[in-house]
Structure formats: C-alpha cells, structure tokens
C-alpha cells in the first residue's frame, strides 16, 4: 500500500495502541488503549495525523496495574488522549512529531508511520516514544518515577477517504 491521500483509522476490535513503560523503571507496564477515531493525510510528502485514544477503556491484563493506570490517568482528568502531529517523508516512512493532550496532560510524541506491505487490509504501523519526566505512579513500591519514558507501538487498519 502506498501512503498518499487521506485515510481514516478504523476503530475496530484489536485497534489498540500499546504504551509500554521503558527507561530504567523497576516495573514494566504495558497498557493497551483502543482507537476512538483518527485521520491521516499525506500530501506532497507531508504527513498530518490526528489520533484519539480512549483512555477510559484502557487495558493492562492485570487488575492491579489496570487500577493503577486508571488512577494515574484519572489524576489528569483524562478520558481521551488526542495526538496531533505532522512530519516529512523519510525513505519508506514518515517521521511525525506533535503534542498529545489528555485532560491536564500535555506531552510531545515522536512517531514513525510506515505502510504495512502485503496485509489483507490497508494498515499502517506507528512506532515512537514519549518522555513524561517526573511522575507519581500509584503502585506499591513504585511511587515516583524520575524519567518515565513510554514506548508506543501500533498496527492499525485504515480506510482511504
């Protein structure tokens, strides 16, 4: 699939963005947040993305970490994470950066967008990271984390508009 034109991210079962704690954290946490909506426009080698994740529907696969993640997100009065970014063509990829906002939270995110070849449905892969600095995570034994880095990974189905 060639990335050129306008696309909508499909909010279907399994359309999750994985957010994994990285850096030197003692506890690794993986959160899956479903896509609520989004658009990707690519014109003249410039990609513009708008992606909305449903933080109120996040999953971790573990009751305790899910409760902690929801408490952490709730502390920012956040229900949706809205990412808006843009960037240029770089080989087979597009390197985009922009801000993600969720309630009182505002963080810069850098993503690489790549078309997935040979998939039955048109798909794109998003890979990137965000640095949160110092945060308090409500898990026993964790508390404050000095440099929370989140790795972002998703493979999402798109529909040409």
Residue, then its C-alpha position, 0 to 999 in steps of 0.5 A: x500500500x502506498x501512503x498518499x491521500x487521506x485515510x481514516x483509522x478504523x476503530x475496530x476490535x484489536x485497534x489498540x495502541x500499546x504504551x509500554x513503560x521503558x527507561x530504567x523503571x523497576x516495573x514494566x507496564x504495558x497498557x493497551x488503549x483502543x482507537x476512538x477515531x483518527x485521520x491521516x493525510x499525506x500530501x506532497x510528502x507531508x504527513x498530518x495525523x490526528x489520533x484519539x485514544x480512549x483512555x477510559x477503556x484502557x487495558x493492562x491484563x492485570x487488575x492491579x496495574x489496570x487500577x493503577x493506570x486508571x488512577x494515574x490517568x484519572x489524576x489528569x482528568x483524562x478520558x481521551x488522549x488526542x495526538x496531533x502531529x505532522x512530519x516529512x517523508x523519510x525513505x519508506x516512512x514518515x517521521x511525525x512529531x506533535x503534542x498529545x493532550x489528555x485532560x491536564x496532560x500535555x506531552x510531545x510524541x515522536x512517531x514513525x508511520x510506515x505502510x504495512x506491505x502485503x496485509x489483507x487490509x490497508x494498515x499502517x504501523x506507528x512506532x515512537x516514544x514519549x518522555x513524561x519526566x517526573x511522575x507519581x505512579x500509584x503502585x506499591x513500591x513504585x511511587x515516583x518515577x524520575x524519567x518515565x519514558x513510554x514506548x508506543x507501538x501500533x498496527x492499525x487498519x485504515x480506510x482511504x477517504 
